[in-house]
């Protein structure tokens, strides 16, 4: 709890199963006995232990040649992005 403060709570030893909604409730003592609570969604992200491995069938492709599909495995699932030159496909279309 030493890393926690009045605005945040430091959690340790989380796993992917720790994902979900968490509610923090704080109550005061007399004479007012106020109680406030807030709920936030926790998303757990585990960085990969190794860098990416790039495998290619050949080093050069001619314009108009169909390129092989690349599959990426991760947990949680990575976003699906496609690139045409330096731009993400969703930014072009």
N, C-alpha and C positions, 0 to 999 in steps of 0.2 A: 504493500500500500504506500510505500515511500514515494513512488512516482505519481501517485494520484493527487489531485488537488480539488478545489471547490467546483471546478468545471468538468473534470474528466476522471475516469477510473481506469487504472492500468490493469490489464488482464494478462495472465501468463498461462503457459501450457495449454494453449488452445489447439483444437484439431479442426479439420474440415466440417466435422459434425457439430461444431460449436456455432455454426451459422444460424442466424435467426433473430427474432425480436427480443430485446432485453429491456426491462423496466427498472428504473432506479427511483426509489421512493425515499424521501427525507422528511422527517417530522421533527418539530421542535418541542421543547419541554414547556412546562407552564410558565407564564400564565396564559399563553395564547393557544398552544397545541395546534400549530399550523402543520399542514401536510401538503407537500407538492410531489408530483411524480412526472416523469417523462419516459417515453419509450422510443428506442432507436433500433434500427436494423444493423446487425453486425455481419459483415462479410469477411470471411477468412481467406486470405490469399497466401499460397505457399510458393515461394520462388523456386525455380528449378535448381537442382543441385549441380547440373552441368550446363554448359553453353549449348547453343543449337548445333545440330549436325546437318550440314547441307550436302545433299547428294544430287548430282546431276547426271543425266544420260550423256550429254555432250556439252562442250563449253560454248559453242556458237550456234545460233539459230538464224535462219534467213527471215526477212520480213514476210509476214503472212503465214509462217510455219506454226502449227499448233504445238504448244509446249505441254509437257506432262503436268498433271495436277499434283500439287503438293499437299500432303496431309500433315496436320500438326496435332499432336496429342498432349494434353495437359489437364490438370485438375486444379481448380474448376475449369470448364471448357473455355478456351481462348475465344476472342471475338473473331468473326469471319470477315476477313479483309481481302480484297483483291487489288492488285496494283497494275496500272498501265503507265509505264515509265515511272516518274517519281510520285505520281498522284494516286491516292486511294480511289478505287472505282466509284464509291458512293459520292465522292466529291466531284466527279466528272459528270455523272448521270443526273 
